[in-house]
Amino acid sequence: MADSRAAVLPRKVYERELLRLQTELVKLQEWVRATGARLVVVFEGRDAAGKGGTIKRVAEHLNPRVARIVALPKPTDRERGQWYFQRYVEHLPAAGEIVLFDRSWYNRAGVEHVMGFCTQEEYQRFLRQCPVFERMLVEDGMLLRKYWFSVSDTEQQDRFRRRLEDPLRRWKLSPMDLESITRWEAYSRAKDDMLVHTDIGEAPWYVVESDDKRRARLNTIAHLLASVPYEETAPQVLRLPRRPPSTGYERPPRSLQTYVPDHAASL
């Protein structure tokens, strides 16, 4: 297991390795597109554990038509009347696509269970059905990777405090997030029970120590790349065409168009 007490990774080292890994992620994307593979990556974990930042770095240089992030809101009345997994199925990738789940069907094993948003019967049914559901995905040829981001209680509280004080990040906090502080042990118990039932050979859980966000991002991306047998594909050969000579067309006067004011000139 990684040592969460290791020294904070220097920024220069982090940025250099992140760029290298992101270059490999582009190669992975092109392999997925060329071979018609279907890749699903599930990001779960404590509130403020660093899932969102890692997902952002994974997707940063990828084509949004190939790799998309799925972060579903709370279910509608209609969705609550569906089979639980139904609304997630429609977001699974087709051939040549990557889907990154920012929280997933595991909501039922975590927040829904702890906060009482589902019945005990629904919770137990989820624990029985989830391994079957995931085995079906893998059997159908889908590449499924599951990451659990682990953060200490002190680090989580520090991150909550920084978000509360930062007007640019305050939106990330909700009353539900703050309540997770008082329910720390309940969430721990729910996570342990979830792993017992859903850490299966076909789709194992991988735990990411995330007190150091930089290490967590690099470790996750490196593991994801190592877990997929991708190969570098030959890029399509593209050449810039010569611009054709003018045919005499004259554009209308600039005064007829409304331009954005030059705010930068006032700085």
C-alpha positions in Angstrom: 0.0 0.0 0.0 1.2 3.5 -0.8 2.6 5.6 2.1 0.1 8.5 2.5 2.7 10.2 4.7 5.2 10.5 1.9 6.6 14.0 1.2 4.5 16.2 -1.1 5.5 15.7 -4.7 7.4 18.8 -6.0 5.3 20.8 -8.6 8.0 20.6 -11.4 8.3 16.8 -11.0 4.5 16.5 -11.0 3.9 18.7 -14.0 6.6 16.9 -16.1 5.2 13.5 -15.3 1.6 14.6 -15.8 2.4 15.9 -19.3 4.0 12.5 -20.2 1.1 10.5 -18.8 -1.4 12.8 -20.6 0.5 12.2 -23.9 0.0 8.5 -23.3 -3.7 9.0 -22.6 -4.1 10.5 -26.0 -2.4 7.4 -27.5 -4.9 5.3 -25.4 -7.8 7.3 -26.8 -6.6 6.8 -30.4 -6.3 3.0 -29.7 -9.8 2.9 -28.3 -11.2 4.8 -31.3 -9.2 2.6 -33.8 -10.1 -0.7 -32.3 -13.7 0.0 -31.2 -12.8 -0.7 -27.6 -15.2 0.4 -24.8 -13.6 1.8 -21.7 -15.5 2.6 -18.5 -13.7 4.2 -15.5 -15.5 4.6 -12.2 -14.3 7.3 -9.8 -15.6 6.9 -6.2 -14.5 7.9 -2.8 -15.0 10.4 0.1 -16.2 13.9 -0.5 -13.2 16.2 -1.3 -11.0 13.1 -1.9 -9.8 14.5 -5.2 -11.9 12.6 -7.7 -12.9 15.6 -9.7 -9.4 16.9 -10.0 -8.1 13.6 -11.3 -11.0 13.3 -13.8 -10.2 16.8 -15.0 -6.5 15.8 -15.6 -7.5 12.6 -17.4 -9.9 14.3 -19.8 -7.9 17.5 -20.2 -6.4 16.8 -23.6 -8.8 14.1 -24.8 -11.4 14.5 -27.6 -14.8 15.1 -25.9 -16.4 13.2 -28.7 -14.5 10.1 -27.7 -14.0 10.6 -23.9 -16.9 12.1 -21.9 -17.5 12.7 -18.2 -20.7 11.5 -16.7 -21.8 13.2 -13.4 -25.5 12.5 -13.0 -27.7 14.6 -10.7 -30.1 13.1 -8.3 -32.7 10.8 -10.0 -36.0 12.2 -11.3 -39.3 10.7 -10.2 -39.4 8.6 -13.3 -35.8 7.3 -12.8 -36.7 6.4 -9.2 -39.3 4.1 -10.7 -36.8 2.3 -13.0 -34.5 -0.6 -12.4 -31.8 1.0 -10.4 -29.0 0.5 -13.0 -31.2 1.6 -15.9 -30.2 5.3 -16.0 -26.5 4.4 -15.9 -26.8 1.9 -18.7 -27.7 4.6 -21.2 -24.5 6.4 -20.5 -22.2 3.4 -21.1 -19.8 3.7 -24.0 -20.4 2.5 -27.5 -17.6 1.1 -29.6 -14.6 3.6 -29.7 -15.7 5.5 -26.6 -14.4 6.2 -23.1 -16.7 7.1 -20.3 -15.5 8.6 -17.0 -18.0 8.3 -14.2 -17.7 11.0 -11.6 -19.6 8.9 -9.1 -21.7 6.1 -10.4 -24.1 3.3 -9.5 -22.2 3.0 -6.3 -24.2 6.0 -4.9 -26.5 3.4 -3.6 -23.8 1.7 -1.5 -22.6 5.0 -0.2 -24.6 8.2 0.2 -28.1 6.7 -0.4 -27.5 3.9 2.2 -25.9 6.2 4.8 -28.3 9.0 4.4 -31.4 6.8 4.3 -32.3 7.7 0.7 -33.0 4.0 -0.1 -34.6 1.2 1.8 -32.6 -1.6 3.4 -34.2 -3.9 0.9 -33.0 -1.8 -2.0 -29.6 -1.6 -0.5 -29.3 -5.4 -0.1 -30.6 -5.9 -3.6 -27.9 -3.6 -5.0 -25.2 -5.5 -3.2 -26.5 -8.8 -4.8 -27.1 -7.3 -8.3 -24.0 -5.1 -8.7 -21.4 -8.0 -9.2 -23.8 -9.6 -11.6 -24.3 -6.3 -13.5 -20.5 -5.7 -13.7 -19.8 -9.3 -14.8 -22.2 -8.8 -17.6 -20.4 -5.6 -18.8 -17.0 -7.3 -18.7 -18.3 -10.5 -20.4 -19.7 -8.3 -23.2 -16.1 -7.0 -23.8 -16.2 -3.7 -21.8 -13.1 -2.6 -20.1 -14.2 -1.6 -16.5 -11.9 0.1 -14.1 -12.9 1.1 -10.6 -11.0 3.6 -8.3 -11.7 4.4 -4.7 -10.1 7.7 -3.5 -9.2 7.5 0.2 -8.6 10.6 2.2 -7.9 11.1 5.9 -10.5 12.8 8.1 -8.1 15.7 8.9 -7.2 16.3 5.3 -10.9 16.2 4.3 -11.8 18.7 6.9 -8.9 21.0 5.8 -10.2 20.8 2.2 -13.7 21.6 3.2 -12.4 24.6 5.1 -10.4 25.9 2.1 -13.5 25.5 -0.1 -15.6 27.4 2.4 -13.2 30.3 2.3 -12.6 30.4 -1.4 -15.4 32.1 -3.4 -14.3 30.3 -6.6 -14.7 26.8 -5.0 -17.5 27.4 -2.5 -20.0 25.9 -5.0 -18.3 22.5 -4.4 -19.6 22.4 -0.9 -23.1 21.3 0.0 -24.9 20.5 3.3 -24.6 16.9 2.3 -20.8 17.2 2.1 -20.6 18.8 5.5 -22.8 16.1 7.0 -20.2 13.5 5.9 -18.0 14.9 8.7 -20.4 13.8 11.4 -21.1 10.5 9.6 -17.4 9.6 9.1 -17.7 6.1 10.7 -21.0 5.3 8.9 -19.4 6.1 5.6 -16.3 4.0 6.5 -18.5 1.0 7.4 -20.5 1.4 4.2 -17.3 1.5 2.1 -15.9 -1.6 3.8 -19.2 -3.5 3.2 -19.3 -2.3 -0.4 -15.8 -3.7 -1.0 -16.7 -7.1 0.5 -19.5 -7.5 -1.9 -18.2 -5.8 -5.1 -14.5 -6.3 -5.2 -14.7 -9.1 -7.7 -12.0 -10.7 -9.9 -13.6 -9.5 -13.1 -13.8 -5.9 -11.9 -11.6 -5.3 -8.8 -11.4 -2.1 -6.8 -8.2 -0.1 -6.8 -7.7 2.2 -3.8 -5.9 5.5 -4.3 -4.3 7.2 -1.4 -5.2 10.9 -2.0 -4.0 13.0 0.9 -1.4 14.3 -1.7 -3.5 15.2 -4.7 -0.5 15.3 -7.1 0.5 11.8 -6.2 -3.1 10.6 -6.4 -3.5 11.9 -9.9 -0.2 10.5 -11.2 -0.7 7.2 -9.6 -4.3 6.8 -10.9 -3.4 7.8 -14.5 -0.3 5.6 -14.5 -2.3 2.6 -13.2 -5.1 3.1 -15.7 -2.6 3.2 -18.6 -0.8 0.1 -17.3 -4.1 -1.8 -17.0 -5.2 -1.4 -20.6 -3.3 -3.3 -23.3 -3.3 -0.3 -25.7 -0.8 0.2 -28.5 0.2 3.3 -30.4 -1.7 3.7 -33.6 -0.4 5.4 -36.7 -1.9 8.9 -36.9 -3.8 9.9 -40.0 -1.6 11.8 -42.4 -2.8 15.3 -42.8 -1.4 18.1 -44.9 -2.4 21.8 -45.0 -3.8 22.6 -48.4 -2.7 25.7 -50.3 -5.0 28.7 -49.9 -6.7 29.3 -53.3 -6.2 32.7 -55.0 -8.8 35.4 -54.3 -11.9 35.5 -56.6 -12.5 39.1 -55.9 -15.0 38.7 -53.0 -15.1 41.8 -50.7 -16.2 41.5 -47.1 -18.8 43.9 -45.7 -17.5 46.9 -43.7 -16.5 46.1 -40.1 -18.8 48.9 -39.0 -21.8 46.8 -39.8 -20.8 44.2 -37.2 -21.0 44.3 -33.4 -17.7 43.4 -31.8 -16.9 42.4 -28.2 -15.4 45.5 -26.4 -11.6 45.3 -25.9 -11.6 44.8 -22.1 -8.0 43.7 -22.2 -6.9 47.1 -23.4 -8.0 48.6 -20.1 -5.8 46.4 -18.0 
